Amino acid sequence: MEAFRLDGRGALVTGAAQGIGAAVAEVLAAAGAAVALCDRDAAGLDAVAGRIAAAGGQAHCGVLDVRDTDAASTFVGEAAAELRGVHVLVNNAGGGFLAPFLDVRPKGEAALIAENFTSATHLIRATVPHLRGAGGGSIVNITSIEAHRAAPGFATYAAMKAALANLTASLALELAADGIRVNCVAPDMIPTPGIEPDPAHPLPVSTPLAVRADPVDVAHAVLFLAAPASRFVTGTTIHVDGGNLAAGGWRRQPDGTYAT
């Protein structure tokens, strides 16, 4: 369907070596985009790029830490030249660690802020001139359900995701005249390499939708926001969480009933 095609467009995806970022890169490439991928994991990037190339797509890789503003700026410039323009930016890189707020030292807090918020603001500033040069485009920020609820043990991480969601709404207005749309995808319960339980003994599905999630579920939402299908959508968030935000503190029980 043409409304979901990205032929002739260039897309940048951060944190693309595994998990959600890898799935996003492969889905956008399958839709026709030439993709530029960055991550600290060189081997992971090579594997993703190899799968994209094997499927007939084009991938350009940059090994870098998105918190390094100089390296990120260089990557954007190289990607724009390699892809012959940038039309889509997906800010996916991010992460956190479990710790009570009072136990997080200033250095750890600064790292959380840089990885989950200021890296995205810098990449947006670096990419917007290329989006303007292309006559418009789409910015998709990957936030989290934690941007919309309390997150004890992840307070700074959640605060930065909330900041990114608010920034998204503001930039949707500031950049609308340039034809640049800015939206979020807020995942929850998506398997993440390194932190999910043993695949041989998965946790019971407790989301309202009794479906086990996959990173490609997030990637499909990103594709919608990147593609012409969403040309009248900006400043909003798509929640890919199986209904968890709507459920609040309610949890589906094995018999299909709910309890708090």
LINLIN-V982423 format. One record per residue. N is the residue number from 0. RES is the residue in one letter. SS is DSSP state (H for helix, E for strand, - for the rest). Layout:
n:N res:RES ss:SS
n:N res:RES ss:SS
This chain:
n:0 res:M ss:-
n:1 res:E ss:H
n:2 res:A ss:H
n:3 res:F ss:H
n:4 res:R ss:-
n:5 res:L ss:-
n:6 res:D ss:-
n:7 res:G ss:-
n:8 res:R ss:-
n:9 res:G ss:E
n:10 res:A ss:E
n:11 res:L ss:E
n:12 res:V ss:E
n:13 res:T ss:E
n:14 res:G ss:-
n:15 res:A ss:-
n:16 res:A ss:-
n:17 res:Q ss:-
n:18 res:G ss:H
n:19 res:I ss:H
n:20 res:G ss:H
n:21 res:A ss:H
n:22 res:A ss:H
n:23 res:V ss:H
n:24 res:A ss:H
n:25 res:E ss:H
n:26 res:V ss:H
n:27 res:L ss:H
n:28 res:A ss:H
n:29 res:A ss:H
n:30 res:A ss:-
n:31 res:G ss:-
n:32 res:A ss:-
n:33 res:A ss:E
n:34 res:V ss:E
n:35 res:A ss:E
n:36 res:L ss:E
n:37 res:C ss:E
n:38 res:D ss:E
n:39 res:R ss:-
n:40 res:D ss:-
n:41 res:A ss:H
n:42 res:A ss:H
n:43 res:G ss:H
n:44 res:L ss:H
n:45 res:D ss:H
n:46 res:A ss:H
n:47 res:V ss:H
n:48 res:A ss:H
n:49 res:G ss:H
n:50 res:R ss:H
n:51 res:I ss:H
n:52 res:A ss:H
n:53 res:A ss:H
n:54 res:A ss:-
n:55 res:G ss:-
n:56 res:G ss:-
n:57 res:Q ss:-
n:58 res:A ss:E
n:59 res:H ss:E
n:60 res:C ss:E
n:61 res:G ss:E
n:62 res:V ss:E
n:63 res:L ss:-
n:64 res:D ss:-
n:65 res:V ss:-
n:66 res:R ss:-
n:67 res:D ss:-
n:68 res:T ss:H
n:69 res:D ss:H
n:70 res:A ss:H
n:71 res:A ss:H
n:72 res:S ss:H
n:73 res:T ss:H
n:74 res:F ss:H
n:75 res:V ss:H
n:76 res:G ss:H
n:77 res:E ss:H
n:78 res:A ss:H
n:79 res:A ss:H
n:80 res:A ss:H
n:81 res:E ss:H
n:82 res:L ss:H
n:83 res:R ss:-
n:84 res:G ss:-
n:85 res:V ss:-
n:86 res:H ss:-
n:87 res:V ss:E
n:88 res:L ss:E
n:89 res:V ss:E
n:90 res:N ss:E
n:91 res:N ss:-
n:92 res:A ss:-
n:93 res:G ss:-
n:94 res:G ss:-
n:95 res:G ss:-
n:96 res:F ss:-
n:97 res:L ss:-
n:98 res:A ss:-
n:99 res:P ss:-
n:100 res:F ss:H
n:101 res:L ss:H
n:102 res:D ss:H
n:103 res:V ss:-
n:104 res:R ss:-
n:105 res:P ss:H
n:106 res:K ss:H
n:107 res:G ss:H
n:108 res:E ss:H
n:109 res:A ss:H
n:110 res:A ss:H
n:111 res:L ss:H
n:112 res:I ss:H
n:113 res:A ss:H
n:114 res:E ss:H
n:115 res:N ss:H
n:116 res:F ss:H
n:117 res:T ss:H
n:118 res:S ss:H
n:119 res:A ss:H
n:120 res:T ss:H
n:121 res:H ss:H
n:122 res:L ss:H
n:123 res:I ss:H
n:124 res:R ss:H
n:125 res:A ss:H
n:126 res:T ss:H
n:127 res:V ss:H
n:128 res:P ss:H
n:129 res:H ss:H
n:130 res:L ss:H
n:131 res:R ss:H
n:132 res:G ss:H
n:133 res:A ss:-
n:134 res:G ss:-
n:135 res:G ss:-
n:136 res:G ss:E
n:137 res:S ss:E
n:138 res:I ss:E
n:139 res:V ss:E
n:140 res:N ss:E
n:141 res:I ss:E
n:142 res:T ss:-
n:143 res:S ss:-
n:144 res:I ss:H
n:145 res:E ss:H
n:146 res:A ss:H
n:147 res:H ss:H
n:148 res:R ss:-
n:149 res:A ss:-
n:150 res:A ss:-
n:151 res:P ss:-
n:152 res:G ss:-
n:153 res:F ss:-
n:154 res:A ss:H
n:155 res:T ss:H
n:156 res:Y ss:H
n:157 res:A ss:H
n:158 res:A ss:H
n:159 res:M ss:H
n:160 res:K ss:H
n:161 res:A ss:H
n:162 res:A ss:H
n:163 res:L ss:H
n:164 res:A ss:H
n:165 res:N ss:H
n:166 res:L ss:H
n:167 res:T ss:H
n:168 res:A ss:H
n:169 res:S ss:H
n:170 res:L ss:H
n:171 res:A ss:H
n:172 res:L ss:H
n:173 res:E ss:H
n:174 res:L ss:-
n:175 res:A ss:H
n:176 res:A ss:H
n:177 res:D ss:H
n:178 res:G ss:-
n:179 res:I ss:E
n:180 res:R ss:E
n:181 res:V ss:E
n:182 res:N ss:E
n:183 res:C ss:E
n:184 res:V ss:E
n:185 res:A ss:E
n:186 res:P ss:E
n:187 res:D ss:-
n:188 res:M ss:-
n:189 res:I ss:-
n:190 res:P ss:-
n:191 res:T ss:-
n:192 res:P ss:-
n:193 res:G ss:-
n:194 res:I ss:-
n:195 res:E ss:-
n:196 res:P ss:-
n:197 res:D ss:-
n:198 res:P ss:H
n:199 res:A ss:H
n:200 res:H ss:H
n:201 res:P ss:-
n:202 res:L ss:-
n:203 res:P ss:-
n:204 res:V ss:-
n:205 res:S ss:-
n:206 res:T ss:-
n:207 res:P ss:-
n:208 res:L ss:-
n:209 res:A ss:-
n:210 res:V ss:-
n:211 res:R ss:-
n:212 res:A ss:-
n:213 res:D ss:-
n:214 res:P ss:H
n:215 res:V ss:H
n:216 res:D ss:H
n:217 res:V ss:H
n:218 res:A ss:H
n:219 res:H ss:H
n:220 res:A ss:H
n:221 res:V ss:H
n:222 res:L ss:H
n:223 res:F ss:H
n:224 res:L ss:H
n:225 res:A ss:H
n:226 res:A ss:-
n:227 res:P ss:H
n:228 res:A ss:H
n:229 res:S ss:H
n:230 res:R ss:-
n:231 res:F ss:-
n:232 res:V ss:-
n:233 res:T ss:-
n:234 res:G ss:-
n:235 res:T ss:-
n:236 res:T ss:E
n:237 res:I ss:E
n:238 res:H ss:E
n:239 res:V ss:E
n:240 res:D ss:-
n:241 res:G ss:-
n:242 res:G ss:-
n:243 res:N ss:H
n:244 res:L ss:H
n:245 res:A ss:H
n:246 res:A ss:H
n:247 res:G ss:-
n:248 res:G ss:-
n:249 res:W ss:-
n:250 res:R ss:E
n:251 res:R ss:E
n:252 res:Q ss:-
n:253 res:P ss:-
n:254 res:D ss:-
n:255 res:G ss:-
n:256 res:T ss:-
n:257 res:Y ss:E
n:258 res:A ss:E
n:259 res:T ss:-
